[in-house]
Amino acid sequence: MVEREGQVSEHPNLSVMRRTLEAFRAADMAPLAQVFSKDVVWRVPGKNFLAKNYEGQEEVFGFFARLMELTSGTFRVESLDMLANDAGGVFVDRLTAERNGRRLDVRLLLHVVIRRGQIVEGVDHFHQEHLWDAFWA
């Protein structure tokens, strides 16, 4: 929160994060293209076929589309909290999905670096990463 003349307003990076979440949930690529830098890097950990560093909007957005495709549209992000500062922020999320008779239900801490109003890097940190890996096996 930023205080100006007795008024409290939202940190600008928190606003970027909220717009990102809304656009992701709506699968609306135009707003996503505005909040992600063209050379964004998205780091996905794990021991599964999705684990890698995705570079550039095309690869990152392709990763997002693949999550939906591989789960027949059941992939969901429930926002539990968002924290922001001048360098970026952290999403605290619950991810759920279904695939091949399996159910995913994990917590994600997503650290984002934000520069000039755009996300330049995202780093996924899964609680119980082994459950994330098992879901994609």
Phi and psi restraints in degrees (value plus and minus 20) as a CYANA .aco file:
   2 VAL   PHI    -137.7   -97.7
   2 VAL   PSI     111.0   151.0
   3 GLU   PHI    -123.4   -83.4
   3 GLU   PSI     107.9   147.9
   4 ARG   PHI    -153.2  -113.2
   4 ARG   PSI      97.7   137.7
   5 GLU   PHI      25.7    65.7
   5 GLU   PSI      32.0    72.0
   6 GLY   PHI      61.4   101.4
   6 GLY   PSI     -24.3    15.7
   7 GLN   PHI    -126.9   -86.9
   7 GLN   PSI     122.0   162.0
   8 VAL   PHI    -126.3   -86.3
   8 VAL   PSI     107.4   147.4
   9 SER   PHI    -144.6  -104.6
   9 SER   PSI     143.6   183.6
  10 GLU   PHI     -93.3   -53.3
  10 GLU   PSI     123.0   163.0
  11 HIS   PHI     -80.2   -40.2
  11 HIS   PSI     117.1   157.1
  12 PRO   PHI     -76.9   -36.9
  12 PRO   PSI     -53.3   -13.3
  13 ASN   PHI     -91.4   -51.4
  13 ASN   PSI     -49.5    -9.5
  14 LEU   PHI     -87.3   -47.3
  14 LEU   PSI     -56.9   -16.9
  15 SER   PHI     -83.1   -43.1
  15 SER   PSI     -62.5   -22.5
  16 VAL   PHI     -79.8   -39.8
  16 VAL   PSI     -63.2   -23.2
  17 MET   PHI     -85.6   -45.6
  17 MET   PSI     -61.3   -21.3
  18 ARG   PHI     -83.2   -43.2
  18 ARG   PSI     -63.4   -23.4
  19 ARG   PHI     -83.3   -43.3
  19 ARG   PSI     -57.3   -17.3
  20 THR   PHI     -83.0   -43.0
  20 THR   PSI     -68.3   -28.3
  21 LEU   PHI     -81.5   -41.5
  21 LEU   PSI     -65.0   -25.0
  22 GLU   PHI     -80.8   -40.8
  22 GLU   PSI     -64.5   -24.5
  23 ALA   PHI     -86.9   -46.9
  23 ALA   PSI     -59.5   -19.5
  24 PHE   PHI     -82.9   -42.9
  24 PHE   PSI     -67.1   -27.1
  25 ARG   PHI     -81.2   -41.2
  25 ARG   PSI     -54.3   -14.3
  26 ALA   PHI    -108.5   -68.5
  26 ALA   PSI     -22.5    17.5
  27 ALA   PHI      31.4    71.4
  27 ALA   PSI      21.8    61.8
  28 ASP   PHI    -120.7   -80.7
  28 ASP   PSI      83.1   123.1
  29 MET   PHI     -91.8   -51.8
  29 MET   PSI     -50.5   -10.5
  30 ALA   PHI     -80.7   -40.7
  30 ALA   PSI     -70.6   -30.6
  31 PRO   PHI     -86.2   -46.2
  31 PRO   PSI     -54.0   -14.0
  32 LEU   PHI     -82.1   -42.1
  32 LEU   PSI     -60.8   -20.8
  33 ALA   PHI     -84.0   -44.0
  33 ALA   PSI     -45.2    -5.2
  34 GLN   PHI     -99.7   -59.7
  34 GLN   PSI     -54.1   -14.1
  35 VAL   PHI    -112.7   -72.7
  35 VAL   PSI     -31.9     8.1
  36 PHE   PHI    -124.2   -84.2
  36 PHE   PSI     114.3   154.3
  37 SER   PHI     -87.4   -47.4
  37 SER   PSI     135.9   175.9
  38 LYS   PHI     -81.9   -41.9
  38 LYS   PSI     -51.1   -11.1
  39 ASP   PHI    -125.4   -85.4
  39 ASP   PSI       9.7    49.7
  40 VAL   PHI     -75.1   -35.1
  40 VAL   PSI     126.4   166.4
  41 VAL   PHI    -140.6  -100.6
  41 VAL   PSI     110.6   150.6
  42 TRP   PHI    -140.7  -100.7
  42 TRP   PSI      99.6   139.6
  43 ARG   PHI    -125.0   -85.0
  43 ARG   PSI      97.0   137.0
  44 VAL   PHI    -135.0   -95.0
  44 VAL   PSI      95.0   135.0
  45 PRO   PHI    -102.3   -62.3
  45 PRO   PSI     154.9   194.9
  46 GLY   PHI     103.9   143.9
  46 GLY   PSI    -197.3  -157.3
  47 LYS   PHI    -144.1  -104.1
  47 LYS   PSI      42.2    82.2
  48 ASN   PHI    -166.6  -126.6
  48 ASN   PSI     151.8   191.8
  49 PHE   PHI     -89.0   -49.0
  49 PHE   PSI     -31.8     8.2
  50 LEU   PHI    -112.9   -72.9
  50 LEU   PSI     -32.6     7.4
  51 ALA   PHI     -92.4   -52.4
  51 ALA   PSI      97.8   137.8
  52 LYS   PHI     159.7   199.7
  52 LYS   PSI     154.7   194.7
  53 ASN   PHI    -114.1   -74.1
  53 ASN   PSI     100.7   140.7
  54 TYR   PHI    -115.8   -75.8
  54 TYR   PSI     111.4   151.4
  55 GLU   PHI    -141.0  -101.0
  55 GLU   PSI     106.6   146.6
  56 GLY   PHI      67.6   107.6
  56 GLY   PSI     136.7   176.7
  57 GLN   PHI     -77.4   -37.4
  57 GLN   PSI     -60.9   -20.9
  58 GLU   PHI     -80.1   -40.1
  58 GLU   PSI     -67.0   -27.0
  59 GLU   PHI     -88.7   -48.7
  59 GLU   PSI     -63.0   -23.0
  60 VAL   PHI     -84.8   -44.8
  60 VAL   PSI     -66.7   -26.7
  61 PHE   PHI     -87.5   -47.5
  61 PHE   PSI     -51.6   -11.6
  62 GLY   PHI     -84.0   -44.0
  62 GLY   PSI     -59.4   -19.4
  63 PHE   PHI     -81.4   -41.4
  63 PHE   PSI     -66.4   -26.4
  64 PHE   PHI     -80.1   -40.1
  64 PHE   PSI     -63.7   -23.7
  65 ALA   PHI     -84.1   -44.1
  65 ALA   PSI     -57.6   -17.6
  66 ARG   PHI     -85.2   -45.2
  66 ARG   PSI     -57.1   -17.1
  67 LEU   PHI     -77.9   -37.9
  67 LEU   PSI     -63.7   -23.7
  68 MET   PHI     -89.5   -49.5
  68 MET   PSI     -63.0   -23.0
  69 GLU   PHI     -83.2   -43.2
  69 GLU   PSI     -67.3   -27.3
  70 LEU   PHI     -90.1   -50.1
  70 LEU   PSI     -38.4     1.6
  71 THR   PHI    -129.7   -89.7
  71 THR   PSI      -5.0    35.0
  72 SER   PHI      31.4    71.4
  72 SER   PSI      18.6    58.6
  73 GLY   PHI      59.9    99.9
  73 GLY   PSI     -11.4    28.6
  74 THR   PHI    -109.7   -69.7
  74 THR   PSI     -27.0    13.0
  75 PHE   PHI     -84.0   -44.0
  75 PHE   PSI     104.5   144.5
  76 ARG   PHI    -151.9  -111.9
  76 ARG   PSI     126.3   166.3
  77 VAL   PHI    -137.8   -97.8
  77 VAL   PSI      98.6   138.6
  78 GLU   PHI    -125.0   -85.0
  78 GLU   PSI      95.6   135.6
  79 SER   PHI     -97.4   -57.4
  79 SER   PSI     103.1   143.1
  80 LEU   PHI    -118.3   -78.3
  80 LEU   PSI     -51.4   -11.4
  81 ASP   PHI    -190.1  -150.1
  81 ASP   PSI     139.8   179.8
  82 MET   PHI    -161.2  -121.2
  82 MET   PSI     115.0   155.0
  83 LEU   PHI    -147.2  -107.2
  83 LEU   PSI     117.8   157.8
  84 ALA   PHI    -158.6  -118.6
  84 ALA   PSI     132.4   172.4
  85 ASN   PHI    -164.6  -124.6
  85 ASN   PSI    -189.4  -149.4
  86 ASP   PHI     -86.4   -46.4
  86 ASP   PSI     -42.1    -2.1
  87 ALA   PHI    -111.8   -71.8
  87 ALA   PSI     -39.4     0.6
  88 GLY   PHI     139.1   179.1
  88 GLY   PSI    -153.7  -113.7
  89 GLY   PHI    -196.4  -156.4
  89 GLY   PSI     160.0   200.0
  90 VAL   PHI    -154.2  -114.2
  90 VAL   PSI     107.4   147.4
  91 PHE   PHI    -112.4   -72.4
  91 PHE   PSI     115.1   155.1
  92 VAL   PHI    -131.7   -91.7
  92 VAL   PSI      91.5   131.5
  93 ASP   PHI    -148.6  -108.6
  93 ASP   PSI     137.9   177.9
  94 ARG   PHI    -133.3   -93.3
  94 ARG   PSI     104.2   144.2
  95 LEU   PHI    -125.2   -85.2
  95 LEU   PSI     112.5   152.5
  96 THR   PHI    -152.3  -112.3
  96 THR   PSI     131.1   171.1
  97 ALA   PHI    -190.5  -150.5
  97 ALA   PSI     148.3   188.3
  98 GLU   PHI    -151.6  -111.6
  98 GLU   PSI     122.8   162.8
  99 ARG   PHI    -181.8  -141.8
  99 ARG   PSI     107.9   147.9
 100 ASN   PHI      28.9    68.9
 100 ASN   PSI      23.4    63.4
 101 GLY   PHI      57.8    97.8
 101 GLY   PSI     -15.6    24.4
 102 ARG   PHI    -127.5   -87.5
 102 ARG   PSI     134.4   174.4
 103 ARG   PHI    -140.9  -100.9
 103 ARG   PSI     111.1   151.1
 104 LEU   PHI    -119.2   -79.2
 104 LEU   PSI     116.1   156.1
 105 ASP   PHI    -175.1  -135.1
 105 ASP   PSI      72.5   112.5
 106 VAL   PHI    -154.2  -114.2
 106 VAL   PSI     139.5   179.5
 107 ARG   PHI    -114.7   -74.7
 107 ARG   PSI     124.3   164.3
 108 LEU   PHI    -149.8  -109.8
 108 LEU   PSI     110.8   150.8
 109 LEU   PHI    -124.8   -84.8
 109 LEU   PSI      94.5   134.5
 110 LEU   PHI    -128.4   -88.4
 110 LEU   PSI      92.1   132.1
 111 HIS   PHI    -112.0   -72.0
 111 HIS   PSI     105.8   145.8
 112 VAL   PHI    -139.9   -99.9
 112 VAL   PSI     121.5   161.5
 113 VAL   PHI    -121.5   -81.5
 113 VAL   PSI     108.3   148.3
 114 ILE   PHI    -141.4  -101.4
 114 ILE   PSI     107.6   147.6
 115 ARG   PHI    -150.9  -110.9
 115 ARG   PSI     112.1   152.1
 116 ARG   PHI      30.5    70.5
 116 ARG   PSI      21.2    61.2
 117 GLY   PHI      58.1    98.1
 117 GLY   PSI      -8.5    31.5
 118 GLN   PHI    -151.2  -111.2
 118 GLN   PSI     125.7   165.7
 119 ILE   PHI     -96.7   -56.7
 119 ILE   PSI     103.4   143.4
 120 VAL   PHI    -125.7   -85.7
 120 VAL   PSI     -39.0     1.0
 121 GLU   PHI    -173.5  -133.5
 121 GLU   PSI     121.3   161.3
 122 GLY   PHI    -149.5  -109.5
 122 GLY   PSI     113.9   153.9
 123 VAL   PHI    -147.5  -107.5
 123 VAL   PSI      94.3   134.3
 124 ASP   PHI     -99.4   -59.4
 124 ASP   PSI     115.2   155.2
 125 HIS   PHI    -150.5  -110.5
 125 HIS   PSI      87.6   127.6
 126 PHE   PHI    -113.4   -73.4
 126 PHE   PSI     114.1   154.1
 127 HIS   PHI     -97.4   -57.4
 127 HIS   PSI     113.1   153.1
 128 GLN   PHI      38.0    78.0
 128 GLN   PSI      38.1    78.1
 129 GLU   PHI     -75.7   -35.7
 129 GLU   PSI     -48.3    -8.3
 130 HIS   PHI     -82.2   -42.2
 130 HIS   PSI     -50.0   -10.0
 131 LEU   PHI     -91.8   -51.8
 131 LEU   PSI     -58.3   -18.3
 132 TRP   PHI     -79.4   -39.4
 132 TRP   PSI     -67.9   -27.9
 133 ASP   PHI     -82.6   -42.6
 133 ASP   PSI     -64.5   -24.5
 134 ALA   PHI     -82.8   -42.8
 134 ALA   PSI     -56.0   -16.0
 135 PHE   PHI     -82.0   -42.0
 135 PHE   PSI     -58.0   -18.0
 136 TRP   PHI    -110.1   -70.1
 136 TRP   PSI     -23.3    16.7
